Amino acid sequence: MSFDHRAFRDTLGCFATGVCIASATGADGRPVGLTVNSFTSVSLDPPLVLFCLDNRSESLSAFLEAPGFALSILSAEQQALSNTFARAPHATRWDGVAAVTGQGGAPLIQGALAVLDCTRHAIHEGGDHTILVGRVRGFANQPGAPLLYYRGGYAALNDGRG
Ligand SMILES: Cc1cc2nc3c(=O)[nH]c(=O)nc-3n(C[C@H](O)[C@H](O)[C@H](O)COP(=O)(O)O)c2cc1C
């Protein structure tokens, strides 16, 4: 029986998510980052989170070499950042982006709804993706509405919160 990849992706897209920028600093000192919605909280004690990185990612080696990574959870006002980190060439992704460096060496994006600063805890094989598990060393959040992703497009909360 053939597997319908398009229908599979469409089905996964029914799970509404937030949107994050996963970031790290490569061994060459340059920041890398990409838009991800595979963020998941894993454990409270110890505090662990994960995201899944496509094995074809140009940033894979930087993430594997770095001592840690960060996840910046985007606010509804940061849709343009999501597009930039999903589409723009690596050389220009960080242009004009205000960030501070966390304990894991990764840039934390200012103005994000929340940030999670991680050191690397584990790396697991996950088919055509690599599962990066981070131990959270620092975190912060601020009021605001989240950027959401649903069925292949951006969405917004309409419950008045934030
Ligand atoms: C909403 C959204 C969610 C995404 N989630 C992921 C993800 O979880 N993992 C991943 O590897 N790519 C994900 N992508 C795709 C990457 O952002 C995109 O392929 C990016 O150009 C990869 O950059 P890189 O070459 O630096 O890895 C997502 C894209 C969008 C728009």
The ligand as a MOL file (V3000), in Angstrom:
LIG
                    3D

  0  0  0     0  0            999 V3000
M  V30 BEGIN CTAB
M  V30 COUNTS 31 33 0 0 0
M  V30 BEGIN ATOM
M  V30 1 C 5.6090 27.2660 11.0570 0
M  V30 2 C 6.8490 26.5030 10.6340 0
M  V30 3 C 7.2890 25.4490 11.4070 0
M  V30 4 C 8.4500 24.7380 11.0670 0
M  V30 5 N 8.8810 23.7310 11.8830 0
M  V30 6 C 10.0550 23.1040 11.6250 0
M  V30 7 C 10.5670 22.1410 12.5390 0
M  V30 8 O 9.9770 21.8470 13.5800 0
M  V30 9 N 11.7590 21.5520 12.2330 0
M  V30 10 C 12.4540 21.8480 11.0920 0
M  V30 11 O 13.5360 21.2750 10.8760 0
M  V30 12 N 11.9760 22.7680 10.1960 0
M  V30 13 C 10.8180 23.4100 10.4500 0
M  V30 14 N 10.3400 24.3660 9.5940 0
M  V30 15 C 11.0680 24.6370 8.3570 0
M  V30 16 C 12.3030 25.5160 8.5710 0
M  V30 17 O 12.0090 26.7000 9.2890 0
M  V30 18 C 12.8990 25.9230 7.2140 0
M  V30 19 O 13.0760 24.7760 6.4170 0
M  V30 20 C 14.2160 26.6420 7.3690 0
M  V30 21 O 14.5670 27.2730 6.1480 0
M  V30 22 C 15.3310 25.7060 7.7660 0
M  V30 23 O 16.4900 26.4740 7.9250 0
M  V30 24 P 17.9360 25.7930 7.9740 0
M  V30 25 O 18.3390 25.5230 6.5800 0
M  V30 26 O 18.7510 26.8230 8.6470 0
M  V30 27 O 17.7730 24.6040 8.8070 0
M  V30 28 C 9.1740 25.0810 9.9040 0
M  V30 29 C 8.7160 26.1490 9.1020 0
M  V30 30 C 7.5700 26.8580 9.4790 0
M  V30 31 C 7.1180 28.0230 8.6220 0
M  V30 END ATOM
M  V30 BEGIN BOND
M  V30 1 1 1 2
M  V30 2 1 2 3
M  V30 3 2 2 30
M  V30 4 2 3 4
M  V30 5 1 4 5
M  V30 6 1 4 28
M  V30 7 2 5 6
M  V30 8 1 6 7
M  V30 9 1 6 13
M  V30 10 2 7 8
M  V30 11 1 7 9
M  V30 12 1 9 10
M  V30 13 2 10 11
M  V30 14 1 10 12
M  V30 15 2 12 13
M  V30 16 1 13 14
M  V30 17 1 14 15
M  V30 18 1 14 28
M  V30 19 1 15 16
M  V30 20 1 16 17
M  V30 21 1 16 18
M  V30 22 1 18 19
M  V30 23 1 18 20
M  V30 24 1 20 21
M  V30 25 1 20 22
M  V30 26 1 22 23
M  V30 27 1 23 24
M  V30 28 2 24 25
M  V30 29 1 24 26
M  V30 30 1 24 27
M  V30 31 2 28 29
M  V30 32 1 29 30
M  V30 33 1 30 31
M  V30 END BOND
M  V30 END CTAB
M  END
